[in-house]
Amino acid sequence: MRNSTLTVSIVALTLATARIATAQLPEPTMQIDDRTALVLTDPQNDFLSPDGVAWGAVGASVEENNTVENIETLLAAAKSSGIPVFISPHYYYPTDKGWRFEGTLEVLMHNINMFDRKGPLSVDGFEGSGADWLARYKPYIEDGETVVSSPHKVYGPEANDLVLQLRKRGIDRVVLAGMSANLCVEAHLRELLEQGFEVAVVTDATAAAKFPDLDGYQAAMTNFRFIANDMFTTEEAVQAFKVKT
């Protein structure tokens, strides 16, 4: 009797697993309304300019996705539609060089002086540096309305004030884009979801490092599909901004 019951259970489990494996993932949707914001991570020269120190790793993906132009399109659309814009930047100060342990990409970023600034209270040498905004984004970011949070230091917003800034303005839905897809964008997505926000990712307004045996962009797209509340192209996001409820 036990063997018969065990056999039935195994068969049932096998069938259930097969159904899950062959089923299509559901298609969640996120509505854009007056409690929605555009959040951009790291729209900075070191990622998005051919002169940036990370361009050799991310440049191909940036060009394939038309990332630079798509981020600007999102900024323009958000401003014209009254969607508030928040920036979560990545900066390193000299005191950050004293860290005693780091992950792979942290080591790389420090070795190539990525996002380096002279100090938290100094903008000496900042203009046009790798840590500065891409020049074409400055009219949108420096308009006196865009909210620039304190910097994140690794990948996610846990150590900066982005969530506070969003909550204080009554935001509970986020359209997320920026750099880079499988690092800061994904880390922001995961933390914002854990904090109770609805989050949609704009898939062609991001990019990631590509190496012969590693593709950060494709890794991120897989994870976004599993965990984000929605996935937009830039064109879809712009249309959603126009018809926000």
Backbone as CSV, one residue per row, in Angstrom:
resi,resn,N_x,N_y,N_z,CA_x,CA_y,CA_z,C_x,C_y,C_z
1,MET,0.833,-1.204,0.000,0.000,0.000,0.000,0.867,1.253,0.000
2,ARG,1.930,1.226,0.846,2.828,2.377,0.898,3.485,2.621,-0.453
3,ASN,3.946,1.529,-1.093,4.600,1.664,-2.386,3.649,2.227,-3.424
4,SER,2.381,1.787,-3.373,1.378,2.280,-4.314,1.131,3.768,-4.112
5,THR,1.014,4.202,-2.853,0.789,5.618,-2.550,1.989,6.459,-2.978
6,LEU,3.204,5.935,-2.723,4.415,6.648,-3.098,4.505,6.805,-4.610
7,THR,4.140,5.739,-5.330,4.179,5.791,-6.796,3.214,6.832,-7.336
8,VAL,1.990,6.861,-6.771,0.994,7.845,-7.194,1.497,9.259,-6.930
9,SER,2.125,9.477,-5.771,2.638,10.804,-5.417,3.731,11.252,-6.376
10,ILE,4.623,10.326,-6.709,5.716,10.647,-7.620,5.182,11.007,-8.994
11,VAL,4.189,10.229,-9.461,3.587,10.509,-10.770,2.917,11.880,-10.768
12,ALA,2.179,12.183,-9.694,1.495,13.470,-9.598,2.496,14.625,-9.601
13,LEU,3.585,14.456,-8.846,4.606,15.493,-8.789,5.262,15.686,-10.151
14,THR,5.522,14.585,-10.843,6.142,14.653,-12.163,5.246,15.384,-13.148
15,LEU,3.947,15.077,-13.100,3.004,15.733,-14.003,2.900,17.225,-13.705
16,ALA,2.868,17.561,-12.414,2.776,18.964,-12.019,4.006,19.739,-12.475
17,THR,5.176,19.118,-12.305,6.421,19.755,-12.724,6.434,19.970,-14.232
18,ALA,5.954,18.976,-14.971,5.911,19.080,-16.423,4.981,20.201,-16.866
19,ARG,3.840,20.344,-16.177,2.910,21.412,-16.529,3.533,22.782,-16.302
20,ILE,4.245,22.951,-15.177,4.899,24.223,-14.888,5.971,24.508,-15.933
21,ALA,6.724,23.466,-16.299,7.830,23.650,-17.230,7.344,24.066,-18.611
22,THR,6.159,23.574,-19.012,5.674,23.865,-20.354,4.729,25.056,-20.391
23,ALA,4.297,25.547,-19.229,3.359,26.668,-19.200,4.069,27.972,-19.546
24,GLN,3.307,28.907,-20.109,3.827,30.236,-20.356,3.771,31.049,-19.062
25,LEU,4.806,31.857,-18.840,4.764,32.742,-17.687,3.634,33.753,-17.868
26,PRO,2.960,34.118,-16.793,1.924,35.139,-16.907,2.528,36.484,-17.312
27,GLU,1.688,37.365,-17.834,2.127,38.677,-18.296,1.577,39.753,-17.360
28,PRO,2.296,40.074,-16.280,1.818,41.138,-15.397,1.889,42.487,-16.104
29,THR,1.041,43.413,-15.705,1.046,44.738,-16.303,1.062,45.786,-15.198
30,MET,1.663,46.917,-15.500,1.721,48.023,-14.543,1.160,49.271,-15.196
31,GLN,0.210,49.911,-14.544,-0.382,51.135,-15.046,0.458,52.340,-14.612
32,ILE,0.571,53.312,-15.491,1.263,54.552,-15.178,0.242,55.568,-14.689
33,ASP,0.472,56.130,-13.499,-0.457,57.115,-12.963,0.316,58.240,-12.288
34,ASP,-0.410,59.080,-11.512,0.253,60.237,-10.907,1.090,59.889,-9.682
35,ARG,1.204,58.600,-9.380,2.089,58.148,-8.312,3.273,57.361,-8.883
36,THR,3.576,57.640,-10.154,4.650,56.947,-10.872,5.817,57.890,-11.112
37,ALA,7.039,57.365,-11.007,8.247,58.144,-11.292,9.158,57.368,-12.232
38,LEU,9.972,58.112,-12.968,11.065,57.537,-13.743,12.313,57.567,-12.883
39,VAL,12.954,56.414,-12.695,14.207,56.333,-11.934,15.316,55.868,-12.868
40,LEU,16.388,56.625,-12.923,17.551,56.272,-13.732,18.746,56.006,-12.836
41,THR,19.417,54.901,-13.083,20.645,54.592,-12.373,21.849,54.895,-13.266
42,ASP,22.808,55.596,-12.719,24.132,55.800,-13.329,24.115,56.314,-14.770
43,PRO,23.394,57.406,-15.061,23.440,57.956,-16.429,24.694,58.816,-16.612
44,GLN,25.844,58.188,-16.455,27.114,58.888,-16.311,28.103,58.531,-17.419
45,ASN,29.086,59.404,-17.591,30.034,59.265,-18.693,30.781,57.945,-18.690
46,ASP,31.188,57.472,-17.513,32.006,56.267,-17.481,31.287,55.059,-18.074
47,PHE,29.958,55.064,-18.070,29.186,53.993,-18.692,28.776,54.322,-20.130
48,LEU,28.399,55.561,-20.395,27.645,55.872,-21.607,28.412,56.677,-22.642
49,SER,29.611,57.111,-22.324,30.430,57.838,-23.296,31.524,56.922,-23.833
50,PRO,31.833,57.011,-25.126,32.957,56.250,-25.664,34.278,56.569,-24.976
51,ASP,34.340,57.705,-24.287,35.545,58.062,-23.537,35.516,57.526,-22.105
52,GLY,34.404,56.914,-21.694,34.287,56.400,-20.341,35.140,55.174,-20.111
53,VAL,35.545,54.977,-18.868,36.472,53.882,-18.578,35.829,52.507,-18.737
54,ALA,34.511,52.418,-18.731,33.846,51.117,-18.868,33.381,50.840,-20.287
55,TRP,33.638,51.764,-21.208,33.097,51.626,-22.554,33.572,50.337,-23.238
56,GLY,34.789,49.930,-22.987,35.284,48.704,-23.614,34.469,47.481,-23.249
57,ALA,33.869,47.494,-22.068,33.051,46.362,-21.629,31.587,46.506,-22.026
58,VAL,31.058,47.737,-21.975,29.613,47.926,-22.175,29.260,48.553,-23.509
59,GLY,30.242,49.089,-24.222,29.959,49.866,-25.423,29.147,49.131,-26.467
60,ALA,29.491,47.878,-26.724,28.758,47.118,-27.747,27.287,46.990,-27.376
61,SER,27.005,46.717,-26.123,25.623,46.570,-25.676,24.882,47.911,-25.724
62,VAL,25.567,48.993,-25.342,24.961,50.323,-25.411,24.554,50.653,-26.841
63,GLU,25.431,50.356,-27.789,25.131,50.660,-29.185,24.044,49.756,-29.746
64,GLU,24.069,48.479,-29.375,23.053,47.538,-29.858,21.647,47.943,-29.420
65,ASN,21.543,48.471,-28.207,20.234,48.816,-27.654,19.842,50.269,-27.884
66,ASN,20.736,51.047,-28.499,20.462,52.473,-28.690,20.208,53.135,-27.326
67,THR,20.963,52.691,-26.340,20.702,53.048,-24.947,20.785,54.547,-24.691
68,VAL,21.813,55.189,-25.205,22.005,56.619,-24.940,20.802,57.413,-25.426
69,GLU,20.389,57.155,-26.649,19.261,57.878,-27.230,17.952,57.522,-26.519
70,ASN,17.799,56.261,-26.145,16.550,55.847,-25.494,16.399,56.466,-24.103
71,ILE,17.498,56.583,-23.364,17.425,57.249,-22.062,17.011,58.709,-22.243
72,GLU,17.565,59.379,-23.236,17.181,60.775,-23.471,15.706,60.872,-23.872
73,THR,15.240,59.938,-24.671,13.824,59.923,-25.054,12.931,59.769,-23.835
74,LEU,13.323,58.893,-22.906,12.557,58.718,-21.671,12.540,59.999,-20.851
75,LEU,13.695,60.643,-20.721,13.771,61.885,-19.958,12.856,62.952,-20.555
76,ALA,12.920,63.112,-21.868,12.091,64.123,-22.519,10.612,63.812,-22.353
77,ALA,10.252,62.537,-22.499,8.846,62.146,-22.381,8.339,62.324,-20.958
78,ALA,9.167,61.969,-19.977,8.762,62.122,-18.581,8.530,63.598,-18.257
79,LYS,9.445,64.450,-18.698,9.303,65.880,-18.415,8.050,66.452,-19.068
80,SER,7.790,66.076,-20.306,6.633,66.632,-21.005,5.317,66.090,-20.469
81,SER,5.361,64.916,-19.811,4.145,64.298,-19.286,3.947,64.534,-17.800
82,GLY,4.860,65.269,-17.185,4.734,65.538,-15.758,5.085,64.367,-14.874
83,ILE,5.865,63.418,-15.408,6.348,62.277,-14.615,7.606,62.722,-13.870
84,PRO,7.639,62.667,-12.538,8.851,63.082,-11.826,10.027,62.150,-12.118
85,VAL,11.214,62.734,-12.136,12.427,61.994,-12.475,13.357,61.961,-11.262
86,PHE,13.896,60.779,-10.990,14.837,60.574,-9.892,16.094,59.921,-10.460
87,ILE,17.234,60.375,-9.999,18.520,59.811,-10.424,19.198,59.185,-9.217
88,SER,19.655,57.947,-9.362,20.463,57.290,-8.335,21.874,57.129,-8.895
89,PRO,22.785,58.051,-8.544,24.122,58.029,-9.134,25.080,57.108,-8.385
90,HIS,26.215,56.884,-9.000,27.266,56.048,-8.418,28.520,56.909,-8.321
91,TYR,28.974,57.185,-7.109,30.194,57.960,-6.907,31.123,57.221,-5.956
92,TYR,32.422,57.392,-6.179,33.423,56.914,-5.235,34.293,58.095,-4.812
93,TYR,34.509,58.214,-3.510,35.370,59.248,-2.951,36.689,58.604,-2.504
94,PRO,37.722,59.385,-2.255,39.006,58.794,-1.849,38.897,57.848,-0.658
95,THR,37.992,58.141,0.275,37.845,57.265,1.442,37.281,55.901,1.087
96,ASP,36.649,55.782,-0.083,36.135,54.474,-0.515,37.247,53.546,-0.992
97,LYS,38.438,54.086,-1.143,39.560,53.253,-1.581,40.120,52.396,-0.445
98,GLY,39.615,52.599,0.764,40.137,51.847,1.899,39.379,50.574,2.206
99,TRP,38.472,50.172,1.320,37.687,48.963,1.568,38.609,47.738,1.608
100,ARG,38.347,46.838,2.531,39.220,45.669,2.706,38.741,44.434,1.971
101,PHE,37.536,44.451,1.460,37.053,43.333,0.641,36.065,43.872,-0.373
102,GLU,36.059,43.242,-1.553,35.223,43.713,-2.660,34.838,42.536,-3.541
103,GLY,33.735,42.693,-4.251,33.360,41.733,-5.276,34.123,42.003,-6.561
104,THR,33.930,41.132,-7.533,34.701,41.211,-8.779,34.611,42.569,-9.446
105,LEU,33.375,43.051,-9.657,33.211,44.318,-10.359,33.589,45.512,-9.494
106,GLU,33.479,45.380,-8.183,33.957,46.458,-7.310,35.468,46.633,-7.474
107,VAL,36.185,45.527,-7.512,37.635,45.587,-7.722,37.938,46.270,-9.048
108,LEU,37.225,45.863,-10.095,37.459,46.447,-11.416,37.183,47.945,-11.403
109,MET,36.034,48.347,-10.831,35.679,49.769,-10.831,36.716,50.609,-10.094
110,HIS,37.205,50.110,-8.969,38.227,50.858,-8.240,39.554,50.873,-8.996
111,ASN,39.878,49.778,-9.653,41.145,49.713,-10.390,41.184,50.688,-11.561
112,ILE,40.023,50.916,-12.194,39.994,51.810,-13.361,39.506,53.214,-12.995
113,ASN,39.388,53.470,-11.680,38.984,54.789,-11.178,37.612,55.217,-11.697
114,MET,36.711,54.273,-11.772,35.364,54.538,-12.277,34.568,55.358,-11.268
115,PHE,33.861,56.364,-11.755,32.976,57.217,-10.944,33.713,57.979,-9.844
116,ASP,35.007,58.173,-9.990,35.782,58.829,-8.934,35.471,60.324,-8.844
117,ARG,35.338,60.802,-7.608,35.214,62.218,-7.297,36.227,62.577,-6.222
118,LYS,36.544,63.867,-6.112,37.555,64.309,-5.148,37.064,64.211,-3.712
119,GLY,35.756,64.266,-3.521,35.205,64.173,-2.172,33.722,64.497,-2.187
120,PRO,32.999,64.167,-1.116,31.554,64.377,-1.090,31.144,65.843,-1.115
121,LEU,32.037,66.749,-0.712,31.703,68.171,-0.673,32.466,68.967,-1.731
122,SER,33.112,68.266,-2.637,33.915,68.930,-3.657,33.436,68.543,-5.049
123,VAL,33.330,69.536,-5.929,33.058,69.261,-7.335,34.285,69.614,-8.181
124,ASP,35.421,69.749,-7.535,36.667,70.024,-8.241,36.950,68.898,-9.226
125,GLY,37.072,69.244,-10.497,37.353,68.249,-11.526,36.166,67.408,-11.932
126,PHE,34.988,67.710,-11.411,33.810,66.882,-11.696,33.267,67.114,-13.108
127,GLU,33.220,68.376,-13.536,32.655,68.720,-14.838,33.368,67.956,-15.957
128,GLY,32.588,67.151,-16.696,33.134,66.396,-17.815,33.880,65.136,-17.432
129,SER,33.958,64.833,-16.137,34.663,63.624,-15.692,33.808,62.388,-15.933
130,GLY,34.381,61.238,-15.639,33.632,59.995,-15.802,32.432,59.906,-14.891
131,ALA,32.467,60.589,-13.752,31.357,60.572,-12.800,30.252,61.541,-13.170
132,ASP,30.524,62.462,-14.100,29.543,63.481,-14.490,28.464,62.861,-15.378
133,TRP,27.314,63.566,-15.446,26.247,63.121,-16.346,26.702,63.221,-17.796
134,LEU,26.165,62.360,-18.634,26.357,62.528,-20.063,25.816,63.909,-20.436
135,ALA,26.551,64.667,-21.225,26.220,66.076,-21.468,24.798,66.252,-22.000
136,ARG,24.341,65.367,-22.841,23.020,65.531,-23.447,21.885,65.356,-22.435
137,TYR,22.188,64.770,-21.273,21.157,64.598,-20.247,21.074,65.792,-19.287
138,LYS,22.084,66.637,-19.297,22.144,67.698,-18.283,20.948,68.647,-18.288
139,PRO,20.400,69.037,-19.451,19.229,69.917,-19.406,18.050,69.311,-18.653
140,TYR,17.944,67.994,-18.652,16.842,67.325,-17.958,17.154,67.122,-16.473
141,ILE,18.396,66.775,-16.187,18.768,66.468,-14.806,18.993,67.734,-13.986
142,GLU,19.500,68.776,-14.625,19.860,69.998,-13.910,18.822,71.104,-14.098
143,ASP,17.549,70.711,-14.200,16.476,71.685,-14.424,15.857,72.202,-13.132
144,GLY,16.397,71.789,-11.995,15.876,72.235,-10.713,14.699,71.429,-10.211
145,GLU,14.257,70.441,-10.978,13.125,69.605,-10.581,13.501,68.140,-10.381
146,THR,14.452,67.666,-11.166,14.888,66.285,-11.034,15.520,66.064,-9.662
147,VAL,15.155,64.954,-9.028,15.685,64.619,-7.711,16.911,63.722,-7.879
148,VAL,18.053,64.166,-7.389,19.275,63.360,-7.416,19.515,62.854,-6.000
149,SER,19.450,61.553,-5.835,19.643,60.965,-4.502,21.115,60.993,-4.127
150,SER,21.385,60.682,-2.886,22.771,60.451,-2.486,23.278,59.221,-3.243
151,PRO,24.587,59.057,-3.363,25.109,57.975,-4.204,24.934,56.590,-3.594
152,HIS,24.721,55.611,-4.477,24.862,54.230,-4.034,26.319,53.831,-4.229
153,LYS,26.747,52.831,-3.482,28.178,52.519,-3.439,28.537,51.170,-4.051
154,VAL,27.587,50.255,-4.051,27.868,48.959,-4.673,26.937,48.841,-5.880
155,TYR,25.741,48.319,-5.708,24.811,48.220,-6.833,23.405,48.720,-6.494
156,GLY,22.905,48.377,-5.320,21.535,48.699,-4.971,21.391,49.996,-4.203
157,PRO,20.130,50.427,-3.943,19.862,51.689,-3.256,19.758,51.567,-1.748
158,GLU,20.153,50.429,-1.199,20.001,50.234,0.243,20.749,51.277,1.060
159,ALA,21.896,51.751,0.546,22.731,52.667,1.322,22.515,54.139,0.949
160,ASN,21.613,54.421,0.005,21.358,55.836,-0.306,19.925,56.214,0.072
161,ASP,19.502,57.419,-0.290,18.196,57.900,0.171,17.134,57.863,-0.924
162,LEU,17.316,57.042,-1.956,16.349,56.990,-3.048,14.953,56.631,-2.551
163,VAL,14.846,55.575,-1.750,13.528,55.138,-1.275,12.865,56.234,-0.450
164,LEU,13.627,56.892,0.413,13.086,58.003,1.198,12.554,59.101,0.280
165,GLN,13.334,59.463,-0.722,12.919,60.528,-1.634,11.637,60.152,-2.385
166,LEU,11.527,58.897,-2.796,10.313,58.440,-3.478,9.118,58.460,-2.535
167,ARG,9.285,57.905,-1.338,8.178,57.826,-0.378,7.687,59.216,0.014
168,LYS,8.613,60.143,0.211,8.248,61.490,0.643,7.440,62.232,-0.416
169,ARG,7.487,61.745,-1.647,6.721,62.363,-2.724,5.522,61.514,-3.146
170,GLY,5.210,60.516,-2.340,4.027,59.709,-2.602,4.131,58.799,-3.801
171,ILE,5.356,58.431,-4.157,5.572,57.544,-5.310,5.517,56.090,-4.866
172,ASP,4.732,55.270,-5.568,4.763,53.838,-5.272,4.899,52.977,-6.526
173,ARG,5.057,53.629,-7.685,5.324,52.914,-8.930,6.542,53.529,-9.602
174,VAL,7.402,52.688,-10.124,8.666,53.158,-10.699,8.865,52.555,-12.082
175,VAL,9.227,53.410,-13.023,9.726,52.972,-14.328,11.238,53.111,-14.252
176,LEU,11.928,52.006,-14.399,13.359,51.932,-14.097,14.180,51.735,-15.365
177,ALA,15.267,52.511,-15.488,16.178,52.385,-16.623,17.550,52.869,-16.182
178,GLY,18.522,52.795,-17.094,19.873,53.267,-16.782,20.900,52.154,-16.885
179,MET,21.997,52.318,-16.192,23.121,51.387,-16.278,23.447,50.814,-14.903
180,SER,24.058,49.631,-14.894,23.998,48.710,-16.019,23.013,47.595,-15.685
181,ALA,22.531,46.911,-16.706,21.336,46.079,-16.576,21.407,45.037,-15.470
182,ASN,22.467,44.225,-15.468,22.535,43.105,-14.521,23.173,43.475,-13.191
183,LEU,23.560,44.743,-13.032,24.177,45.179,-11.782,23.273,46.196,-11.093
184,CYS,23.471,47.476,-11.346,22.717,48.498,-10.596,21.228,48.502,-10.930
185,VAL,20.870,48.305,-12.190,19.438,48.285,-12.528,18.758,47.110,-11.842
186,GLU,19.334,45.928,-11.971,18.714,44.763,-11.345,18.704,44.877,-9.827
187,ALA,19.780,45.392,-9.245,19.831,45.548,-7.787,18.779,46.549,-7.318
188,HIS,18.591,47.633,-8.069,17.541,48.597,-7.722,16.162,47.959,-7.867
189,LEU,15.968,47.209,-8.918,14.692,46.521,-9.111,14.363,45.633,-7.926
190,ARG,15.305,44.820,-7.532,15.054,43.871,-6.445,14.753,44.595,-5.127
191,GLU,15.527,45.620,-4.816,15.308,46.321,-3.546,13.993,47.103,-3.559
192,LEU,13.688,47.758,-4.660,12.438,48.507,-4.726,11.235,47.576,-4.616
193,LEU,11.322,46.403,-5.212,10.244,45.417,-5.065,10.095,44.997,-3.607
194,GLU,11.214,44.763,-2.949,11.164,44.364,-1.541,10.604,45.488,-0.656
195,GLN,10.770,46.728,-1.103,10.265,47.879,-0.362,8.799,48.174,-0.671
196,GLY,8.183,47.360,-1.526,6.758,47.501,-1.787,6.390,48.364,-2.976
197,PHE,7.347,48.691,-3.822,7.054,49.443,-5.036,6.665,48.486,-6.170
198,GLU,5.839,48.977,-7.083,5.637,48.313,-8.364,6.719,48.832,-9.293
199,VAL,7.374,47.943,-10.030,8.510,48.376,-10.853,8.433,47.756,-12.239
200,ALA,8.514,48.622,-13.250,8.658,48.193,-14.641,10.041,48.602,-15.129
201,VAL,10.677,47.750,-15.905,12.002,48.034,-16.447,11.880,48.342,-17.938
202,VAL,12.610,49.359,-18.392,12.646,49.700,-19.821,13.836,48.970,-20.436
203,THR,13.544,47.953,-21.219,14.572,46.988,-21.612,15.597,47.518,-22.607
204,ASP,15.238,48.521,-23.412,16.211,49.051,-24.367,16.784,50.398,-23.918
205,ALA,16.537,50.757,-22.663,17.147,51.960,-22.082,18.129,51.546,-20.997
206,THR,18.754,50.423,-21.224,19.803,49.898,-20.363,20.762,49.106,-21.239
207,ALA,21.827,48.620,-20.660,22.822,47.810,-21.371,23.719,47.196,-20.312
208,ALA,24.658,46.348,-20.736,25.519,45.686,-19.759,26.808,45.224,-20.411
209,ALA,27.731,44.820,-19.567,29.022,44.332,-20.054,28.853,43.024,-20.817
210,LYS,29.654,42.892,-21.849,29.681,41.660,-22.642,31.124,41.195,-22.773
211,PHE,31.326,39.910,-22.477,32.615,39.271,-22.655,32.397,38.011,-23.482
212,PRO,33.442,37.383,-23.987,33.248,36.218,-24.857,32.366,35.134,-24.251
213,ASP,32.443,34.927,-22.937,31.666,33.862,-22.324,30.610,34.387,-21.358
214,LEU,30.379,35.710,-21.336,29.432,36.306,-20.398,28.672,37.430,-21.082
215,ASP,27.360,37.449,-20.890,26.533,38.511,-21.447,25.618,39.032,-20.348
216,GLY,26.033,40.130,-19.729,25.262,40.678,-18.627,23.869,41.116,-19.024
217,TYR,23.712,41.601,-20.251,22.403,42.071,-20.700,21.399,40.927,-20.779
218,GLN,21.791,39.831,-21.380,20.876,38.695,-21.490,20.557,38.101,-20.120
219,ALA,21.542,38.074,-19.247,21.289,37.595,-17.880,20.226,38.456,-17.205
220,ALA,20.341,39.767,-17.381,19.375,40.679,-16.771,17.990,40.507,-17.374
221,MET,17.908,40.356,-18.687,16.595,40.216,-19.322,15.859,38.987,-18.794
222,THR,16.588,37.911,-18.551,15.967,36.712,-17.981,15.413,37.015,-16.594
223,ASN,16.203,37.651,-15.768,15.755,37.941,-14.409,14.633,38.972,-14.384
224,PHE,14.714,39.987,-15.251,13.626,40.967,-15.317,12.298,40.280,-15.641
225,ARG,12.352,39.344,-16.556,11.113,38.656,-16.973,10.502,37.882,-15.809
226,PHE,11.334,37.345,-14.951,10.829,36.575,-13.821,10.309,37.460,-12.690
227,ILE,10.912,38.635,-12.476,10.600,39.335,-11.228,9.983,40.724,-11.378
228,ALA,10.130,41.396,-12.525,9.591,42.749,-12.664,8.066,42.719,-12.793
229,ASN,7.441,43.836,-12.430,5.998,43.953,-12.601,5.607,44.187,-14.048
230,ASP,6.546,44.693,-14.844,6.303,44.866,-16.275,7.635,45.126,-16.953
231,MET,7.643,44.959,-18.268,8.816,45.266,-19.079,8.343,46.087,-20.271
232,PHE,8.908,47.276,-20.433,8.550,48.167,-21.524,9.724,48.322,-22.469
233,THR,9.434,48.569,-23.741,10.421,49.201,-24.604,10.320,50.707,-24.359
234,THR,11.283,51.445,-24.865,11.210,52.901,-24.721,9.941,53.440,-25.362
235,GLU,9.612,52.956,-26.537,8.404,53.416,-27.229,7.156,53.143,-26.395
236,GLU,7.086,51.958,-25.794,5.931,51.623,-24.958,5.858,52.501,-23.717
237,ALA,7.004,52.778,-23.118,7.029,53.641,-21.931,6.567,55.054,-22.277
238,VAL,7.032,55.579,-23.398,6.636,56.926,-23.820,5.126,56.988,-24.022
239,GLN,4.551,55.986,-24.667,3.103,55.973,-24.873,2.361,55.877,-23.540
240,ALA,2.890,55.078,-22.621,2.264,54.942,-21.303,2.322,56.264,-20.531
241,PHE,3.423,57.015,-20.672,3.522,58.322,-20.017,2.444,59.266,-20.551
242,LYS,2.194,59.197,-21.846,1.241,60.113,-22.471,-0.181,59.875,-22.007
243,VAL,-0.497,58.612,-21.713,-1.892,58.269,-21.379,-2.028,57.874,-19.921
244,LYS,-1.127,58.352,-19.072,-1.175,57.971,-17.660,-2.550,58.291,-17.070
245,THR,-3.000,57.410,-16.166,-4.326,57.570,-15.574,-4.307,58.577,-14.435
